[in-house]
């Protein structure tokens, strides 16, 4: 069973481009990308040096992300630690 935050997603916000917006601004690099389902920002994952998406969650409280990697179709909710493939 999915969490209420994931259940509330009716339309996915797909990545606008395949780059971490913060790493690009500051000359950093990333391993994998995630897209916030509240505001649509695409940022790097926790395996990346700066962990920008987790920082984004802590700053904004936006709970649900999707993988922005081609071929991956999953959601994660930070609040409920819920993982769902779609």
C-alpha positions as CSV (number, residue, x, y, z in Angstrom):
1,X,0.0,0.0,0.0
2,X,1.2,3.4,-0.9
3,X,1.4,6.5,1.3
4,X,-1.0,9.4,1.1
5,X,1.6,11.6,-0.5
6,X,2.2,9.2,-3.4
7,X,-1.5,8.5,-3.7
8,X,-2.1,12.3,-4.1
9,X,0.0,12.3,-7.3
10,X,-2.3,12.4,-10.3
11,X,0.0,13.7,-13.0
12,X,3.8,13.1,-13.1
13,X,6.2,16.0,-13.4
14,X,8.8,14.7,-15.8
15,X,12.3,16.2,-15.9
16,X,12.7,19.2,-18.1
17,X,16.3,18.3,-18.8
18,X,18.6,15.6,-17.6
19,X,20.9,17.6,-15.3
20,X,21.0,18.6,-11.7
21,X,20.1,22.3,-11.6
22,X,22.2,23.0,-8.5
23,X,25.3,21.0,-9.7
24,X,25.1,22.8,-13.0
25,X,25.0,26.3,-11.3
26,X,28.0,25.5,-9.1
27,X,30.1,23.3,-11.4
28,X,29.5,20.1,-9.5
29,X,28.7,16.6,-10.9
30,X,26.0,14.0,-10.2
31,X,25.4,10.3,-10.5
32,X,21.6,10.0,-10.8
33,X,18.8,12.4,-11.1
34,X,15.5,12.8,-9.3
35,X,12.5,15.0,-10.0
36,X,10.4,16.6,-7.3
37,X,6.7,15.9,-7.8
38,X,5.6,19.1,-6.0
39,X,7.6,21.8,-7.9
40,X,9.3,19.8,-10.8
41,X,12.9,20.6,-10.0
42,X,15.4,18.0,-11.1
43,X,18.3,17.5,-8.7
44,X,21.0,14.8,-7.8
45,X,20.5,11.7,-5.7
46,X,22.1,10.7,-2.4
47,X,24.8,8.8,-4.2
48,X,25.9,12.1,-5.7
49,X,28.4,14.3,-3.7
50,X,26.1,17.1,-2.8
51,X,22.8,15.2,-2.4
52,X,20.8,18.1,-3.7
53,X,17.4,16.4,-3.8
54,X,17.5,15.4,-0.1
55,X,18.6,19.0,0.7
56,X,15.6,20.2,-1.3
57,X,13.3,18.0,0.7
58,X,14.7,19.3,4.0
59,X,14.4,22.9,2.9
60,X,10.9,22.7,1.3
61,X,9.2,19.7,2.8
62,X,8.2,18.5,-0.8
63,X,7.8,14.8,0.0
64,X,7.6,12.8,-3.3
65,X,10.3,12.3,-6.0
66,X,10.6,10.2,-9.1
67,X,13.6,8.8,-10.7
68,X,14.6,11.0,-13.7
69,X,16.8,8.2,-15.1
70,X,15.7,6.7,-18.4
71,X,14.1,3.3,-18.0
72,X,13.5,3.7,-14.2
73,X,9.9,4.2,-13.1
74,X,9.6,4.6,-9.4
75,X,8.5,7.1,-6.7
76,X,9.9,7.7,-3.3
77,X,8.3,9.6,-0.4
78,X,10.7,11.0,2.1
79,X,8.2,11.4,4.8
80,X,6.8,7.9,4.8
81,X,9.9,6.1,3.4
82,X,7.6,4.6,0.8
83,X,8.9,3.2,-2.5
84,X,6.5,2.5,-5.4
85,X,7.2,1.3,-8.9
86,X,4.8,2.4,-11.6
